[in-house]
Amino acid sequence: MASAQPVKSRAVSVTMLQEALKSPNAEGVTPRDLLEMCGLTRIEGYTLDRANHDLVIFGQVNPAAPPLHTEDLAVALRAAWLKYAQQEGNTRYYSNPGCSIDPDPGVVRQLSEIGRQIGATEAPDEVEGLLAQWCEVSKQPQRVRVMGVPFDSHFASVMVQADYDLKRLVDGSVPLQTPGVTSLVEMMMAAAQNDLAHGRALRGPASFMSRFWFYPGQGKYCHDGDTVTVLQSPVIQLTEEE
């Protein structure tokens, strides 16, 4: 069995990267390494090169990790500098980068009605049929909103994909590989089976209407002269209850 490739460290000059991106190769194609942050897979910090008016980003190069995209860095910097803020008169309206996958109000009403029917019946066969209806209604198209960054950017695509992935984990359509962690669907089914076993009225899946999303946690940094090292940059999950 081949051993894993070692993780390396690398520093990337933003000025040199920017200049290289202006000049594609002889075939008119931008080299892949320039589009993928010169191989960086994790940014650990940056240092200011004041003498050359440059910003040098440093971090890890891990062959087993997914690449970082130079486009994402450019979009993030533009967002931070309010390049995508909407100008209305003398006011600029800024939105943090984000996305939302919103069900149609009609779909929400259908799901609420099915949940009410599940809570009103004690017949297992009828409950099973209603749960099947719930799953079918849940498959209807939803509206995708992107805030703070261009809708057609890779940055937006990653956010929307992460939102879809989270929803699939919640509804159980993607199996969880973490021992002891169950999906919301599995929790609901377990609760229904427990209610039936103890002769209690079934509860409707009202908790399915909860919203879940990823949110940046509190970052921690270390300053040493012109060098900043990222100590912690967590991503946390929130719900409407929180």
C-alpha positions as CSV (number, residue, x, y, z in Angstrom):
1,M,0.0,0.0,0.0
2,A,1.5,3.4,-1.1
3,S,2.1,5.9,1.7
4,A,0.2,9.2,1.7
5,Q,1.9,12.1,0.1
6,P,3.3,14.6,2.7
7,V,1.6,17.9,3.4
8,K,3.9,20.8,2.3
9,S,3.9,24.5,3.1
10,R,3.9,27.2,0.4
11,A,3.8,30.9,0.1
12,V,2.0,32.7,-2.8
13,S,2.6,36.3,-3.9
14,V,-0.7,37.9,-4.7
15,T,1.0,40.4,-7.0
16,M,2.8,37.7,-9.0
17,L,-0.4,35.6,-9.1
18,Q,-2.3,38.5,-10.4
19,E,0.2,39.2,-13.1
20,A,0.5,35.6,-14.2
21,L,-3.3,35.4,-14.5
22,K,-3.2,38.3,-17.1
23,S,-1.1,36.2,-19.5
24,P,-2.6,32.8,-20.6
25,N,-0.3,30.2,-22.1
26,A,0.4,29.8,-25.9
27,E,-2.9,27.9,-26.3
28,G,-4.8,30.8,-24.7
29,V,-5.6,28.7,-21.6
30,T,-4.9,29.8,-18.0
31,P,-2.9,27.1,-16.3
32,R,-4.8,25.1,-13.7
33,D,-2.4,25.9,-10.9
34,L,-3.0,29.6,-11.2
35,L,-6.8,29.0,-11.0
36,E,-6.3,26.9,-7.9
37,M,-4.2,29.2,-5.7
38,C,-0.9,27.7,-6.9
39,G,-1.7,24.4,-5.1
40,L,-2.7,25.8,-1.7
41,T,-5.4,23.7,-0.1
42,R,-5.5,25.6,3.3
43,I,-4.7,29.2,4.0
44,E,-2.9,29.6,7.3
45,G,-2.2,33.3,7.2
46,Y,-0.5,36.2,5.3
47,T,2.3,38.6,5.5
48,L,2.7,42.1,4.1
49,D,5.7,42.7,1.9
50,R,5.8,46.5,2.2
51,A,9.0,46.9,0.2
52,N,7.4,45.4,-2.9
53,H,3.8,46.5,-2.1
54,D,2.7,42.9,-2.1
55,L,0.6,40.5,0.0
56,V,2.0,37.0,0.5
57,I,-0.4,34.3,1.5
58,F,1.0,31.1,3.1
59,G,-0.6,27.8,3.9
60,Q,-0.7,24.1,3.3
61,V,-0.4,22.0,0.1
62,N,-2.2,18.7,0.8
63,P,-2.6,16.4,-2.2
64,A,-5.5,14.7,-0.4
65,A,-7.5,17.9,0.1
66,P,-9.7,19.7,-2.4
67,P,-8.1,22.7,-4.1
68,L,-8.8,26.3,-3.2
69,H,-10.0,28.5,-6.1
70,T,-8.4,31.8,-6.9
71,E,-11.7,33.1,-8.1
72,D,-13.2,32.5,-4.7
73,L,-10.5,34.7,-3.1
74,A,-11.1,37.5,-5.6
75,V,-14.9,37.4,-5.0
76,A,-14.4,37.3,-1.2
77,L,-12.1,40.3,-1.3
78,R,-14.5,42.2,-3.5
79,A,-17.3,41.5,-1.2
80,A,-15.3,42.7,1.8
81,W,-14.6,45.9,0.0
82,L,-18.3,46.4,-0.8
83,K,-17.8,45.9,-4.6
84,Y,-21.2,44.1,-4.7
85,A,-23.1,46.5,-2.5
86,Q,-26.2,48.0,-4.1
87,Q,-26.2,51.8,-4.6
88,E,-29.5,53.5,-4.1
89,G,-29.2,57.3,-4.0
90,N,-26.7,58.2,-1.4
91,T,-27.0,54.8,0.4
92,R,-25.1,51.6,-0.2
93,Y,-26.8,48.4,0.9
94,Y,-24.4,45.6,1.8
95,S,-25.3,41.9,2.4
96,N,-23.0,39.3,3.8
97,P,-22.4,36.4,1.4
98,G,-25.0,33.8,1.8
99,C,-27.7,31.7,0.2
100,S,-31.1,30.3,1.0
101,I,-33.2,27.5,-0.6
102,D,-36.8,28.5,0.1
103,P,-39.8,26.2,-0.4
104,D,-42.9,27.6,-2.2
105,P,-45.5,28.8,0.4
106,G,-48.0,26.3,-1.2
107,V,-45.6,23.5,-0.5
108,V,-45.3,24.6,3.1
109,R,-49.1,24.5,3.4
110,Q,-49.3,21.0,2.0
111,L,-46.7,19.8,4.4
112,S,-48.4,21.4,7.3
113,E,-51.7,19.7,6.3
114,I,-50.0,16.3,5.9
115,G,-48.4,16.8,9.3
116,R,-51.8,17.6,10.8
117,Q,-53.3,14.4,9.3
118,I,-50.5,12.3,10.6
119,G,-51.1,13.6,14.1
120,A,-54.8,12.9,13.8
121,T,-54.5,9.2,12.9
122,E,-53.4,6.1,14.7
123,A,-53.6,3.7,11.8
124,P,-50.0,2.6,10.8
125,D,-51.0,2.0,7.1
126,E,-52.5,5.4,6.9
127,V,-49.4,7.0,8.5
128,E,-47.2,5.2,6.0
129,G,-49.2,6.6,3.1
130,L,-49.1,10.1,4.5
131,L,-45.3,9.9,5.0
132,A,-45.0,8.9,1.4
133,Q,-47.1,11.9,0.4
134,W,-44.8,14.1,2.6
135,C,-41.7,12.8,0.7
136,E,-43.3,13.4,-2.7
137,V,-44.4,17.0,-1.8
138,S,-40.9,17.7,-0.4
139,K,-39.4,16.9,-3.9
140,Q,-41.1,19.9,-5.5
141,P,-38.8,22.7,-6.8
142,Q,-37.6,25.3,-4.4
143,R,-36.4,28.9,-5.0
144,V,-32.6,29.6,-4.6
145,R,-31.5,33.0,-3.4
146,V,-27.9,34.1,-3.4
147,M,-26.9,37.2,-1.4
148,G,-23.7,39.3,-1.3
149,V,-21.9,37.8,-4.3
150,P,-22.6,37.2,-8.0
151,F,-25.2,34.4,-8.6
152,D,-23.1,32.9,-11.3
153,S,-19.8,32.8,-9.4
154,H,-18.1,29.6,-8.1
155,F,-18.3,31.1,-4.6
156,A,-22.1,31.1,-4.9
157,S,-22.1,27.6,-6.3
158,V,-20.2,26.2,-3.3
159,M,-22.6,27.9,-0.8
160,V,-25.7,26.5,-2.6
161,Q,-24.2,23.0,-2.9
162,A,-23.3,23.1,0.8
163,D,-26.9,24.0,1.6
164,Y,-28.3,21.2,-0.5
165,D,-25.8,18.8,1.1
166,L,-27.0,19.9,4.6
167,K,-30.6,19.3,3.6
168,R,-29.8,15.8,2.3
169,L,-28.2,14.9,5.6
170,V,-31.1,16.3,7.5
171,D,-33.8,14.4,5.5
172,G,-31.8,11.1,5.4
173,S,-31.4,10.9,1.7
174,V,-27.6,10.8,2.2
175,P,-26.4,8.2,4.7
176,L,-24.5,9.5,7.7
177,Q,-21.1,7.9,8.3
178,T,-20.8,9.2,11.9
179,P,-21.6,6.6,14.6
180,G,-24.4,7.8,16.9
181,V,-25.6,10.6,14.7
182,T,-29.0,10.1,13.0
183,S,-30.9,12.2,10.5
184,L,-34.0,14.2,11.4
185,V,-36.1,11.7,9.4
186,E,-34.7,8.8,11.4
187,M,-35.4,10.6,14.6
188,M,-39.0,11.2,13.5
189,M,-39.6,7.6,12.5
190,A,-38.1,6.4,15.9
191,A,-40.5,8.8,17.7
192,A,-43.5,7.5,15.7
193,Q,-42.5,3.9,16.4
194,N,-42.2,4.7,20.1
195,D,-45.6,6.4,20.1
196,L,-47.2,3.4,18.5
197,A,-45.5,0.9,20.9
198,H,-46.9,2.8,23.9
199,G,-50.4,3.5,22.4
200,R,-49.9,7.2,22.2
201,A,-51.2,9.5,19.4
202,L,-48.7,10.1,16.7
203,R,-47.0,13.4,16.5
204,G,-46.9,15.2,13.1
205,P,-43.4,16.0,11.6
206,A,-43.6,19.7,12.6
207,S,-39.9,19.7,13.3
208,F,-39.3,19.1,9.6
209,M,-40.2,22.8,9.1
210,S,-37.1,23.9,11.0
211,R,-34.4,25.6,9.0
212,F,-30.7,24.8,9.2
213,W,-27.8,26.7,7.9
214,F,-24.0,27.1,8.1
215,Y,-22.6,30.2,9.6
216,P,-19.0,31.5,10.3
217,G,-18.0,31.1,13.9
218,Q,-15.7,33.4,15.9
219,G,-12.3,33.5,14.2
220,K,-9.0,33.8,16.1
221,Y,-5.8,35.3,14.7
222,C,-2.2,36.0,15.8
223,H,-0.5,39.3,14.8
224,D,3.3,39.4,14.7
225,G,4.5,42.5,13.0
226,D,3.3,42.4,9.3
227,T,2.4,38.7,9.6
228,V,-1.1,37.4,10.6
229,T,-1.6,33.7,11.3
230,V,-5.1,32.2,11.4
231,L,-5.5,30.2,14.6
232,Q,-9.2,29.3,14.3
233,S,-11.8,29.8,11.5
234,P,-14.7,27.6,12.5
235,V,-18.0,27.0,10.6
236,I,-21.0,26.3,12.9
237,Q,-24.5,25.1,12.2
238,L,-27.5,27.2,13.3
239,T,-31.2,26.6,13.4
240,E,-34.2,28.9,13.7
241,E,-34.5,27.9,17.4
242,E,-31.0,29.2,18.0
